[in-house]
Amino acid sequence: MRYITITTWETASGADYEIALRNIEEKRLPALKSFGANRVTIIRTSERTSAAITEWPDKATRDAAELKIDEVRKSVQTDDQTRMTGEMKGEIVADV
């Protein structure tokens, strides 16, 4: 069953959102795809915040990527001046 993670992010005050977004597009999204994600969607929710919706083929694939994802998340704060503010995850139970 397909599995989704939704993470929320905030760029540091004074950080350039466009630079952070470019790093996400060039580094973070390809990394998630290489870990097995089917799709990643980034939504800008305010001047300094975003949400990332990542679709995985199943929970096992997401769980297998956990350590690699943690490594990427640690580098994001330093490299992109961005911090994760929340995470939700679970299996898709209905879809249109």
C-alpha positions as CSV (number, residue, x, y, z in Angstrom):
1,M,0.0,0.0,0.0
2,R,1.3,3.5,-0.9
3,Y,2.8,5.4,2.0
4,I,3.0,9.2,2.4
5,T,5.2,11.5,4.5
6,I,4.4,15.2,5.0
7,T,7.1,17.3,6.4
8,T,7.0,21.0,7.2
9,W,10.0,23.3,6.9
10,E,11.0,26.9,7.8
11,T,13.9,28.9,6.4
12,A,15.9,31.0,8.8
13,S,15.0,34.6,9.1
14,G,17.0,36.5,6.5
15,A,17.8,33.4,4.5
16,D,17.0,33.5,0.7
17,Y,14.1,31.2,0.1
18,E,14.9,30.9,-3.6
19,I,18.4,29.7,-2.8
20,A,17.1,27.1,-0.4
21,L,14.5,26.0,-2.9
22,R,17.2,25.6,-5.6
23,N,19.2,23.4,-3.2
24,I,16.1,21.3,-2.5
25,E,15.4,20.8,-6.2
26,E,19.0,20.0,-7.1
27,K,20.0,17.9,-4.1
28,R,17.2,16.9,-1.8
29,L,14.6,15.8,-4.3
30,P,17.0,13.6,-6.3
31,A,18.2,12.1,-3.0
32,L,14.7,11.1,-2.0
33,K,14.0,9.6,-5.4
34,S,17.3,7.6,-5.2
35,F,16.0,6.3,-1.8
36,G,12.9,4.9,-3.5
37,A,10.3,7.7,-3.3
38,N,7.9,7.7,-6.3
39,R,7.1,11.4,-6.1
40,V,7.9,14.5,-4.1
41,T,5.9,17.7,-4.1
42,I,7.0,21.0,-2.4
43,I,4.4,23.5,-1.4
44,R,5.3,27.0,-0.4
45,T,3.0,27.8,2.5
46,S,4.2,31.3,3.5
47,E,7.2,33.6,2.9
48,R,9.5,31.3,5.0
49,T,7.7,28.0,5.2
50,S,7.1,25.0,3.0
51,A,5.6,21.5,3.1
52,A,7.0,18.5,1.4
53,I,4.7,15.6,0.4
54,T,6.6,12.5,-0.4
55,E,5.0,9.4,-1.9
56,W,6.6,6.0,-1.3
57,P,5.6,2.7,-2.9
58,D,5.0,1.2,0.6
59,K,6.0,1.7,4.2
60,A,8.8,-0.9,3.9
61,T,10.6,1.3,1.3
62,R,10.2,4.4,3.5
63,D,11.4,2.5,6.6
64,A,14.5,1.2,4.7
65,A,15.4,4.7,3.7
66,E,15.1,6.1,7.3
67,L,18.8,6.4,8.1
68,K,19.6,8.0,4.8
69,I,16.7,10.5,5.2
70,D,18.0,11.4,8.7
71,E,21.4,12.2,7.2
72,V,19.9,14.4,4.6
73,R,17.7,16.2,7.1
74,K,20.8,17.0,9.3
75,S,22.6,18.6,6.4
76,V,19.6,20.7,5.4
77,Q,19.8,22.9,8.4
78,T,23.4,23.8,7.8
79,D,23.4,23.9,4.0
80,D,20.0,25.5,3.3
81,Q,19.4,27.4,6.6
82,T,16.2,25.5,6.9
83,R,14.8,23.4,9.7
84,M,12.1,20.8,9.8
85,T,9.2,21.8,12.0
86,G,6.9,18.8,11.8
87,E,6.3,15.4,10.2
88,M,3.2,13.2,9.6
89,K,3.2,9.9,7.8
90,G,0.9,7.0,7.0
91,E,-0.6,4.7,4.5
92,I,-3.0,6.1,1.9
93,V,-6.4,4.7,2.8
94,A,-8.5,6.6,0.1
95,D,-7.5,8.3,-3.1
96,V,-9.4,10.1,-5.9
